[in-house]
Amino acid sequence: MQATAYTYDPESRSGQVLLDDGTPVPFDAAAFDAGGLRLLRPGQRVRIETDGAGTDRRITLVTLQTF
């Protein structure tokens, strides 16, 4: 699934992405580390993997979207 980076805190390595419908979804350090990223800037397109659905949805991986 694709999303747009919305917030990112480099100290905690966590933040939020916006799904294409505008829904913010938080991610934690484990999801950020799983993608192998070093930095994330708001506005970057990312690929995410999630687990669960609805309000129980959590991001398990955040990585840059490549074409």
N, CA, C and O atoms as a Maestro MAE file, in Angstrom:
{
 s_m_m2io_version
 :::
 2.0.0
}

f_m_ct {
 s_m_title
 :::
 protein
 m_atom[268] {
  # First column is atom index #
  i_m_mmod_type
  r_m_x_coord
  r_m_y_coord
  r_m_z_coord
  i_m_residue_number
  s_m_chain_name
  s_m_pdb_residue_name
  s_m_pdb_atom_name
  i_m_atomic_number
  :::
  1 25 0.839 -1.157 0.000 1 A "MET " " N  " 7
  2 3 0.000 0.000 0.000 1 A "MET " " CA " 6
  3 2 0.896 1.235 0.000 1 A "MET " " C  " 6
  4 15 1.990 1.217 0.564 1 A "MET " " O  " 8
  5 25 0.432 2.292 -0.628 2 A "GLN " " N  " 7
  6 3 1.189 3.532 -0.678 2 A "GLN " " CA " 6
  7 2 0.583 4.567 0.259 2 A "GLN " " C  " 6
  8 15 -0.611 4.537 0.559 2 A "GLN " " O  " 8
  9 25 1.427 5.476 0.708 3 A "ALA " " N  " 7
  10 3 0.995 6.564 1.583 3 A "ALA " " CA " 6
  11 2 1.986 7.714 1.420 3 A "ALA " " C  " 6
  12 15 2.951 7.618 0.662 3 A "ALA " " O  " 8
  13 25 1.731 8.793 2.140 4 A "THR " " N  " 7
  14 3 2.613 9.951 2.135 4 A "THR " " CA " 6
  15 2 3.091 10.198 3.556 4 A "THR " " C  " 6
  16 15 2.289 10.230 4.489 4 A "THR " " O  " 8
  17 25 4.401 10.373 3.721 5 A "ALA " " N  " 7
  18 3 4.945 10.670 5.043 5 A "ALA " " CA " 6
  19 2 4.344 11.985 5.527 5 A "ALA " " C  " 6
  20 15 4.325 12.974 4.794 5 A "ALA " " O  " 8
  21 25 3.858 11.989 6.752 6 A "TYR " " N  " 7
  22 3 3.202 13.170 7.315 6 A "TYR " " CA " 6
  23 2 4.057 13.785 8.418 6 A "TYR " " C  " 6
  24 15 4.349 14.980 8.392 6 A "TYR " " O  " 8
  25 25 4.453 12.970 9.378 7 A "THR " " N  " 7
  26 3 5.344 13.431 10.439 7 A "THR " " CA " 6
  27 2 6.425 12.377 10.661 7 A "THR " " C  " 6
  28 15 6.238 11.200 10.354 7 A "THR " " O  " 8
  29 25 7.556 12.824 11.198 8 A "TYR " " N  " 7
  30 3 8.627 11.889 11.554 8 A "TYR " " CA " 6
  31 2 9.487 12.525 12.633 8 A "TYR " " C  " 6
  32 15 9.910 13.673 12.495 8 A "TYR " " O  " 8
  33 25 9.749 11.787 13.706 9 A "ASP " " N  " 7
  34 3 10.616 12.230 14.789 9 A "ASP " " CA " 6
  35 2 11.884 11.374 14.762 9 A "ASP " " C  " 6
  36 15 11.832 10.190 15.095 9 A "ASP " " O  " 8
  37 25 13.026 11.958 14.369 10 A "PRO " " N  " 7
  38 3 14.244 11.155 14.253 10 A "PRO " " CA " 6
  39 2 14.745 10.585 15.579 10 A "PRO " " C  " 6
  40 15 15.445 9.573 15.582 10 A "PRO " " O  " 8
  41 25 14.405 11.210 16.698 11 A "GLU " " N  " 7
  42 3 14.852 10.684 17.993 11 A "GLU " " CA " 6
  43 2 14.134 9.391 18.360 11 A "GLU " " C  " 6
  44 15 14.757 8.448 18.848 11 A "GLU " " O  " 8
  45 25 12.825 9.345 18.125 12 A "SER " " N  " 7
  46 3 12.062 8.140 18.457 12 A "SER " " CA " 6
  47 2 11.889 7.209 17.262 12 A "SER " " C  " 6
  48 15 11.438 6.074 17.414 12 A "SER " " O  " 8
  49 25 12.251 7.697 16.058 13 A "ARG " " N  " 7
  50 3 12.103 6.968 14.789 13 A "ARG " " CA " 6
  51 2 10.650 6.537 14.566 13 A "ARG " " C  " 6
  52 15 10.383 5.450 14.054 13 A "ARG " " O  " 8
  53 25 9.726 7.403 14.955 14 A "SER " " N  " 7
  54 3 8.307 7.123 14.776 14 A "SER " " CA " 6
  55 2 7.634 8.337 14.143 14 A "SER " " C  " 6
  56 15 8.218 9.419 14.078 14 A "SER " " O  " 8
  57 25 6.410 8.149 13.682 15 A "GLY " " N  " 7
  58 3 5.689 9.253 13.072 15 A "GLY " " CA " 6
  59 2 4.340 8.807 12.564 15 A "GLY " " C  " 6
  60 15 3.741 7.867 13.086 15 A "GLY " " O  " 8
  61 25 3.865 9.498 11.530 16 A "GLN " " N  " 7
  62 3 2.582 9.183 10.924 16 A "GLN " " CA " 6
  63 2 2.705 9.285 9.410 16 A "GLN " " C  " 6
  64 15 3.510 10.052 8.881 16 A "GLN " " O  " 8
  65 25 1.891 8.497 8.732 17 A "VAL " " N  " 7
  66 3 1.720 8.628 7.290 17 A "VAL " " CA " 6
  67 2 0.259 8.971 7.034 17 A "VAL " " C  " 6
  68 15 -0.606 8.722 7.873 17 A "VAL " " O  " 8
  69 25 -0.001 9.543 5.873 18 A "LEU " " N  " 7
  70 3 -1.367 9.794 5.436 18 A "LEU " " CA " 6
  71 2 -1.684 8.824 4.317 18 A "LEU " " C  " 6
  72 15 -0.982 8.764 3.308 18 A "LEU " " O  " 8
  73 25 -2.760 8.060 4.508 19 A "LEU " " N  " 7
  74 3 -3.224 7.201 3.423 19 A "LEU " " CA " 6
  75 2 -3.789 8.091 2.320 19 A "LEU " " C  " 6
  76 15 -4.024 9.278 2.544 19 A "LEU " " O  " 8
  77 25 -4.006 7.540 1.153 20 A "ASP " " N  " 7
  78 3 -4.475 8.341 0.033 20 A "ASP " " CA " 6
  79 2 -5.854 8.952 0.276 20 A "ASP " " C  " 6
  80 15 -6.222 9.918 -0.392 20 A "ASP " " O  " 8
  81 25 -6.621 8.404 1.221 21 A "ASP " " N  " 7
  82 3 -7.922 8.996 1.549 21 A "ASP " " CA " 6
  83 2 -7.809 10.058 2.651 21 A "ASP " " C  " 6
  84 15 -8.819 10.594 3.106 21 A "ASP " " O  " 8
  85 25 -6.559 10.361 3.083 22 A "GLY " " N  " 7
  86 3 -6.323 11.392 4.085 22 A "GLY " " CA " 6
  87 2 -6.290 10.894 5.510 22 A "GLY " " C  " 6
  88 15 -6.108 11.691 6.430 22 A "GLY " " O  " 8
  89 25 -6.461 9.599 5.725 23 A "THR " " N  " 7
  90 3 -6.449 9.031 7.069 23 A "THR " " CA " 6
  91 2 -5.027 8.965 7.613 23 A "THR " " C  " 6
  92 15 -4.164 8.358 6.979 23 A "THR " " O  " 8
  93 25 -4.754 9.577 8.777 24 A "PRO " " N  " 7
  94 3 -3.425 9.454 9.377 24 A "PRO " " CA " 6
  95 2 -3.289 8.103 10.084 24 A "PRO " " C  " 6
  96 15 -4.202 7.661 10.782 24 A "PRO " " O  " 8
  97 25 -2.144 7.459 9.895 25 A "VAL " " N  " 7
  98 3 -1.870 6.182 10.551 25 A "VAL " " CA " 6
  99 2 -0.466 6.271 11.169 25 A "VAL " " C  " 6
  100 15 0.498 6.550 10.456 25 A "VAL " " O  " 8
  101 25 -0.339 6.041 12.471 26 A "PRO " " N  " 7
  102 3 0.974 6.128 13.113 26 A "PRO " " CA " 6
  103 2 1.836 4.901 12.833 26 A "PRO " " C  " 6
  104 15 1.330 3.812 12.562 26 A "PRO " " O  " 8
  105 25 3.144 5.104 12.904 27 A "PHE " " N  " 7
  106 3 4.089 3.981 12.843 27 A "PHE " " CA " 6
  107 2 5.099 4.150 13.959 27 A "PHE " " C  " 6
  108 15 5.381 5.264 14.401 27 A "PHE " " O  " 8
  109 25 5.647 3.008 14.414 28 A "ASP " " N  " 7
  110 3 6.620 3.045 15.500 28 A "ASP " " CA " 6
  111 2 8.026 2.762 14.968 28 A "ASP " " C  " 6
  112 15 8.223 2.551 13.772 28 A "ASP " " O  " 8
  113 25 8.987 2.764 15.875 29 A "ALA " " N  " 7
  114 3 10.387 2.558 15.494 29 A "ALA " " CA " 6
  115 2 10.605 1.203 14.835 29 A "ALA " " C  " 6
  116 15 11.421 1.089 13.921 29 A "ALA " " O  " 8
  117 25 9.891 0.174 15.283 30 A "ALA " " N  " 7
  118 3 10.066 -1.162 14.701 30 A "ALA " " CA " 6
  119 2 9.676 -1.163 13.222 30 A "ALA " " C  " 6
  120 15 10.358 -1.784 12.407 30 A "ALA " " O  " 8
  121 25 8.599 -0.484 12.870 31 A "ALA " " N  " 7
  122 3 8.171 -0.414 11.467 31 A "ALA " " CA " 6
  123 2 9.171 0.392 10.644 31 A "ALA " " C  " 6
  124 15 9.479 0.028 9.510 31 A "ALA " " O  " 8
  125 25 9.679 1.487 11.214 32 A "PHE " " N  " 7
  126 3 10.669 2.308 10.513 32 A "PHE " " CA " 6
  127 2 11.958 1.514 10.302 32 A "PHE " " C  " 6
  128 15 12.508 1.516 9.201 32 A "PHE " " O  " 8
  129 25 12.441 0.840 11.334 33 A "ASP " " N  " 7
  130 3 13.679 0.065 11.235 33 A "ASP " " CA " 6
  131 2 13.544 -1.095 10.250 33 A "ASP " " C  " 6
  132 15 14.512 -1.449 9.578 33 A "ASP " " O  " 8
  133 25 12.354 -1.688 10.159 34 A "ALA " " N  " 7
  134 3 12.146 -2.812 9.241 34 A "ALA " " CA " 6
  135 2 12.349 -2.404 7.786 34 A "ALA " " C  " 6
  136 15 12.711 -3.233 6.952 34 A "ALA " " O  " 8
  137 25 12.119 -1.131 7.480 35 A "GLY " " N  " 7
  138 3 12.285 -0.645 6.108 35 A "GLY " " CA " 6
  139 2 13.711 -0.270 5.757 35 A "GLY " " C  " 6
  140 15 14.011 -0.020 4.589 35 A "GLY " " O  " 8
  141 25 14.601 -0.224 6.746 36 A "GLY " " N  " 7
  142 3 15.997 0.090 6.486 36 A "GLY " " CA " 6
  143 2 16.264 1.556 6.164 36 A "GLY " " C  " 6
  144 15 17.312 1.882 5.607 36 A "GLY " " O  " 8
  145 25 15.346 2.434 6.500 37 A "LEU " " N  " 7
  146 3 15.538 3.857 6.225 37 A "LEU " " CA " 6
  147 2 16.408 4.500 7.288 37 A "LEU " " C  " 6
  148 15 16.530 3.998 8.405 37 A "LEU " " O  " 8
  149 25 17.016 5.631 6.915 38 A "ARG " " N  " 7
  150 3 17.789 6.421 7.870 38 A "ARG " " CA " 6
  151 2 17.073 7.711 8.222 38 A "ARG " " C  " 6
  152 15 17.234 8.236 9.324 38 A "ARG " " O  " 8
  153 25 16.278 8.225 7.285 39 A "LEU " " N  " 7
  154 3 15.609 9.501 7.459 39 A "LEU " " CA " 6
  155 2 14.334 9.491 6.641 39 A "LEU " " C  " 6
  156 15 14.239 8.787 5.636 39 A "LEU " " O  " 8
  157 25 13.368 10.261 7.064 40 A "LEU " " N  " 7
  158 3 12.110 10.379 6.341 40 A "LEU " " CA " 6
  159 2 11.665 11.827 6.417 40 A "LEU " " C  " 6
  160 15 11.633 12.420 7.495 40 A "LEU " " O  " 8
  161 25 11.321 12.392 5.272 41 A "ARG " " N  " 7
  162 3 10.874 13.784 5.220 41 A "ARG " " CA " 6
  163 2 9.378 13.828 4.924 41 A "ARG " " C  " 6
  164 15 8.888 13.056 4.101 41 A "ARG " " O  " 8
  165 25 8.650 14.724 5.587 42 A "PRO " " N  " 7
  166 3 7.229 14.881 5.266 42 A "PRO " " CA " 6
  167 2 7.043 15.157 3.772 42 A "PRO " " C  " 6
  168 15 7.788 15.930 3.170 42 A "PRO " " O  " 8
  169 25 6.048 14.520 3.199 43 A "GLY " " N  " 7
  170 3 5.760 14.682 1.780 43 A "GLY " " CA " 6
  171 2 6.308 13.571 0.907 43 A "GLY " " C  " 6
  172 15 5.879 13.418 -0.237 43 A "GLY " " O  " 8
  173 25 7.252 12.788 1.425 44 A "GLN " " N  " 7
  174 3 7.794 11.687 0.631 44 A "GLN " " CA " 6
  175 2 6.747 10.591 0.483 44 A "GLN " " C  " 6
  176 15 6.007 10.291 1.420 44 A "GLN " " O  " 8
  177 25 6.695 9.997 -0.709 45 A "ARG " " N  " 7
  178 3 5.816 8.855 -0.926 45 A "ARG " " CA " 6
  179 2 6.495 7.625 -0.355 45 A "ARG " " C  " 6
  180 15 7.685 7.404 -0.582 45 A "ARG " " O  " 8
  181 25 5.749 6.833 0.380 46 A "VAL " " N  " 7
  182 3 6.284 5.639 1.007 46 A "VAL " " CA " 6
  183 2 5.404 4.448 0.683 46 A "VAL " " C  " 6
  184 15 4.234 4.583 0.323 46 A "VAL " " O  " 8
  185 25 6.009 3.277 0.825 47 A "ARG " " N  " 7
  186 3 5.265 2.026 0.733 47 A "ARG " " CA " 6
  187 2 5.163 1.503 2.148 47 A "ARG " " C  " 6
  188 15 6.150 1.484 2.883 47 A "ARG " " O  " 8
  189 25 3.972 1.081 2.530 48 A "ILE " " N  " 7
  190 3 3.782 0.548 3.874 48 A "ILE " " CA " 6
  191 2 3.161 -0.840 3.798 48 A "ILE " " C  " 6
  192 15 2.448 -1.173 2.851 48 A "ILE " " O  " 8
  193 25 3.446 -1.624 4.802 49 A "GLU " " N  " 7
  194 3 2.763 -2.893 5.000 49 A "GLU " " CA " 6
  195 2 2.065 -2.791 6.339 49 A "GLU " " C  " 6
  196 15 2.616 -2.259 7.303 49 A "GLU " " O  " 8
  197 25 0.841 -3.307 6.392 50 A "THR " " N  " 7
  198 3 0.049 -3.195 7.606 50 A "THR " " CA " 6
  199 2 -0.412 -4.562 8.091 50 A "THR " " C  " 6
  200 15 -0.385 -5.552 7.360 50 A "THR " " O  " 8
  201 25 -0.826 -4.580 9.321 51 A "ASP " " N  " 7
  202 3 -1.393 -5.777 9.938 51 A "ASP " " CA " 6
  203 2 -2.672 -5.333 10.638 51 A "ASP " " C  " 6
  204 15 -2.690 -4.281 11.277 51 A "ASP " " O  " 8
  205 25 -3.721 -6.103 10.529 52 A "GLY " " N  " 7
  206 3 -4.985 -5.752 11.146 52 A "GLY " " CA " 6
  207 2 -5.833 -4.899 10.217 52 A "GLY " " C  " 6
  208 15 -5.473 -4.665 9.064 52 A "GLY " " O  " 8
  209 25 -6.967 -4.438 10.737 53 A "ALA " " N  " 7
  210 3 -7.893 -3.632 9.935 53 A "ALA " " CA " 6
  211 2 -8.598 -2.624 10.827 53 A "ALA " " C  " 6
  212 15 -8.643 -2.773 12.048 53 A "ALA " " O  " 8
  213 25 -9.140 -1.606 10.199 54 A "GLY " " N  " 7
  214 3 -9.891 -0.586 10.922 54 A "GLY " " CA " 6
  215 2 -9.053 0.102 11.981 54 A "GLY " " C  " 6
  216 15 -7.913 0.492 11.727 54 A "GLY " " O  " 8
  217 25 -9.620 0.251 13.165 55 A "THR " " N  " 7
  218 3 -8.905 0.932 14.245 55 A "THR " " CA " 6
  219 2 -7.772 0.091 14.817 55 A "THR " " C  " 6
  220 15 -6.927 0.607 15.549 55 A "THR " " O  " 8
  221 25 -7.745 -1.212 14.488 56 A "ASP " " N  " 7
  222 3 -6.666 -2.101 14.946 56 A "ASP " " CA " 6
  223 2 -5.515 -2.172 13.954 56 A "ASP " " C  " 6
  224 15 -4.549 -2.900 14.181 56 A "ASP " " O  " 8
  225 25 -5.602 -1.424 12.853 57 A "ARG " " N  " 7
  226 3 -4.544 -1.446 11.833 57 A "ARG " " CA " 6
  227 2 -3.268 -0.850 12.398 57 A "ARG " " C  " 6
  228 15 -3.279 0.209 13.024 57 A "ARG " " O  " 8
  229 25 -2.168 -1.553 12.164 58 A "ARG " " N  " 7
  230 3 -0.864 -1.002 12.546 58 A "ARG " " CA " 6
  231 2 0.113 -1.220 11.405 58 A "ARG " " C  " 6
  232 15 0.020 -2.200 10.666 58 A "ARG " " O  " 8
  233 25 1.038 -0.306 11.273 59 A "ILE " " N  " 7
  234 3 2.047 -0.387 10.214 59 A "ILE " " CA " 6
  235 2 3.191 -1.260 10.704 59 A "ILE " " C  " 6
  236 15 3.696 -1.078 11.811 59 A "ILE " " O  " 8
  237 25 3.592 -2.210 9.867 60 A "THR " " N  " 7
  238 3 4.698 -3.104 10.224 60 A "THR " " CA " 6
  239 2 5.964 -2.798 9.445 60 A "THR " " C  " 6
  240 15 7.042 -3.266 9.814 60 A "THR " " O  " 8
  241 25 5.853 -2.005 8.354 61 A "LEU " " N  " 7
  242 3 7.020 -1.677 7.530 61 A "LEU " " CA " 6
  243 2 6.770 -0.354 6.829 61 A "LEU " " C  " 6
  244 15 5.688 -0.116 6.293 61 A "LEU " " O  " 8
  245 25 7.792 0.512 6.841 62 A "VAL " " N  " 7
  246 3 7.769 1.771 6.090 62 A "VAL " " CA " 6
  247 2 9.029 1.816 5.258 62 A "VAL " " C  " 6
  248 15 10.127 1.675 5.795 62 A "VAL " " O  " 8
  249 25 8.896 2.008 3.961 63 A "THR " " N  " 7
  250 3 10.052 2.148 3.087 63 A "THR " " CA " 6
  251 2 9.700 3.143 1.982 63 A "THR " " C  " 6
  252 15 8.525 3.449 1.777 63 A "THR " " O  " 8
  253 25 10.689 3.641 1.283 64 A "LEU " " N  " 7
  254 3 10.422 4.595 0.209 64 A "LEU " " CA " 6
  255 2 9.764 3.914 -0.961 64 A "LEU " " C  " 6
  256 15 10.076 2.769 -1.288 64 A "LEU " " O  " 8
  257 25 8.851 4.623 -1.590 65 A "GLN " " N  " 7
  258 3 8.195 4.122 -2.793 65 A "GLN " " CA " 6
  259 2 9.136 4.333 -3.965 65 A "GLN " " C  " 6
  260 15 9.572 5.457 -4.216 65 A "GLN " " O  " 8
  261 25 9.448 3.283 -4.671 66 A "THR " " N  " 7
  262 3 10.286 3.406 -5.874 66 A "THR " " CA " 6
  263 2 9.464 2.996 -7.076 66 A "THR " " C  " 6
  264 15 8.571 2.154 -6.984 66 A "THR " " O  " 8
  265 25 9.778 3.600 -8.196 67 A "PHE " " N  " 7
  266 3 9.015 3.328 -9.414 67 A "PHE " " CA " 6
  267 2 9.746 2.379 -10.312 67 A "PHE " " C  " 6
  268 15 9.249 2.037 -11.385 67 A "PHE " " O  " 8
  :::
 }
 m_bond[267] {
  # First column is bond index #
  i_m_from
  i_m_to
  i_m_order
  :::
  1 1 2 1
  2 2 3 1
  3 3 4 2
  4 3 5 1
  5 5 6 1
  6 6 7 1
  7 7 8 2
  8 7 9 1
  9 9 10 1
  10 10 11 1
  11 11 12 2
  12 11 13 1
  13 13 14 1
  14 14 15 1
  15 15 16 2
  16 15 17 1
  17 17 18 1
  18 18 19 1
  19 19 20 2
  20 19 21 1
  21 21 22 1
  22 22 23 1
  23 23 24 2
  24 23 25 1
  25 25 26 1
  26 26 27 1
  27 27 28 2
  28 27 29 1
  29 29 30 1
  30 30 31 1
  31 31 32 2
  32 31 33 1
  33 33 34 1
  34 34 35 1
  35 35 36 2
  36 35 37 1
  37 37 38 1
  38 38 39 1
  39 39 40 2
  40 39 41 1
  41 41 42 1
  42 42 43 1
  43 43 44 2
  44 43 45 1
  45 45 46 1
  46 46 47 1
  47 47 48 2
  48 47 49 1
  49 49 50 1
  50 50 51 1
  51 51 52 2
  52 51 53 1
  53 53 54 1
  54 54 55 1
  55 55 56 2
  56 55 57 1
  57 57 58 1
  58 58 59 1
  59 59 60 2
  60 59 61 1
  61 61 62 1
  62 62 63 1
  63 63 64 2
  64 63 65 1
  65 65 66 1
  66 66 67 1
  67 67 68 2
  68 67 69 1
  69 69 70 1
  70 70 71 1
  71 71 72 2
  72 71 73 1
  73 73 74 1
  74 74 75 1
  75 75 76 2
  76 75 77 1
  77 77 78 1
  78 78 79 1
  79 79 80 2
  80 79 81 1
  81 81 82 1
  82 82 83 1
  83 83 84 2
  84 83 85 1
  85 85 86 1
  86 86 87 1
  87 87 88 2
  88 87 89 1
  89 89 90 1
  90 90 91 1
  91 91 92 2
  92 91 93 1
  93 93 94 1
  94 94 95 1
  95 95 96 2
  96 95 97 1
  97 97 98 1
  98 98 99 1
  99 99 100 2
  100 99 101 1
  101 101 102 1
  102 102 103 1
  103 103 104 2
  104 103 105 1
  105 105 106 1
  106 106 107 1
  107 107 108 2
  108 107 109 1
  109 109 110 1
  110 110 111 1
  111 111 112 2
  112 111 113 1
  113 113 114 1
  114 114 115 1
  115 115 116 2
  116 115 117 1
  117 117 118 1
  118 118 119 1
  119 119 120 2
  120 119 121 1
  121 121 122 1
  122 122 123 1
  123 123 124 2
  124 123 125 1
  125 125 126 1
  126 126 127 1
  127 127 128 2
  128 127 129 1
  129 129 130 1
  130 130 131 1
  131 131 132 2
  132 131 133 1
  133 133 134 1
  134 134 135 1
  135 135 136 2
  136 135 137 1
  137 137 138 1
  138 138 139 1
  139 139 140 2
  140 139 141 1
  141 141 142 1
  142 142 143 1
  143 143 144 2
  144 143 145 1
  145 145 146 1
  146 146 147 1
  147 147 148 2
  148 147 149 1
  149 149 150 1
  150 150 151 1
  151 151 152 2
  152 151 153 1
  153 153 154 1
  154 154 155 1
  155 155 156 2
  156 155 157 1
  157 157 158 1
  158 158 159 1
  159 159 160 2
  160 159 161 1
  161 161 162 1
  162 162 163 1
  163 163 164 2
  164 163 165 1
  165 165 166 1
  166 166 167 1
  167 167 168 2
  168 167 169 1
  169 169 170 1
  170 170 171 1
  171 171 172 2
  172 171 173 1
  173 173 174 1
  174 174 175 1
  175 175 176 2
  176 175 177 1
  177 177 178 1
  178 178 179 1
  179 179 180 2
  180 179 181 1
  181 181 182 1
  182 182 183 1
  183 183 184 2
  184 183 185 1
  185 185 186 1
  186 186 187 1
  187 187 188 2
  188 187 189 1
  189 189 190 1
  190 190 191 1
  191 191 192 2
  192 191 193 1
  193 193 194 1
  194 194 195 1
  195 195 196 2
  196 195 197 1
  197 197 198 1
  198 198 199 1
  199 199 200 2
  200 199 201 1
  201 201 202 1
  202 202 203 1
  203 203 204 2
  204 203 205 1
  205 205 206 1
  206 206 207 1
  207 207 208 2
  208 207 209 1
  209 209 210 1
  210 210 211 1
  211 211 212 2
  212 211 213 1
  213 213 214 1
  214 214 215 1
  215 215 216 2
  216 215 217 1
  217 217 218 1
  218 218 219 1
  219 219 220 2
  220 219 221 1
  221 221 222 1
  222 222 223 1
  223 223 224 2
  224 223 225 1
  225 225 226 1
  226 226 227 1
  227 227 228 2
  228 227 229 1
  229 229 230 1
  230 230 231 1
  231 231 232 2
  232 231 233 1
  233 233 234 1
  234 234 235 1
  235 235 236 2
  236 235 237 1
  237 237 238 1
  238 238 239 1
  239 239 240 2
  240 239 241 1
  241 241 242 1
  242 242 243 1
  243 243 244 2
  244 243 245 1
  245 245 246 1
  246 246 247 1
  247 247 248 2
  248 247 249 1
  249 249 250 1
  250 250 251 1
  251 251 252 2
  252 251 253 1
  253 253 254 1
  254 254 255 1
  255 255 256 2
  256 255 257 1
  257 257 258 1
  258 258 259 1
  259 259 260 2
  260 259 261 1
  261 261 262 1
  262 262 263 1
  263 263 264 2
  264 263 265 1
  265 265 266 1
  266 266 267 1
  267 267 268 2
  :::
 }
}
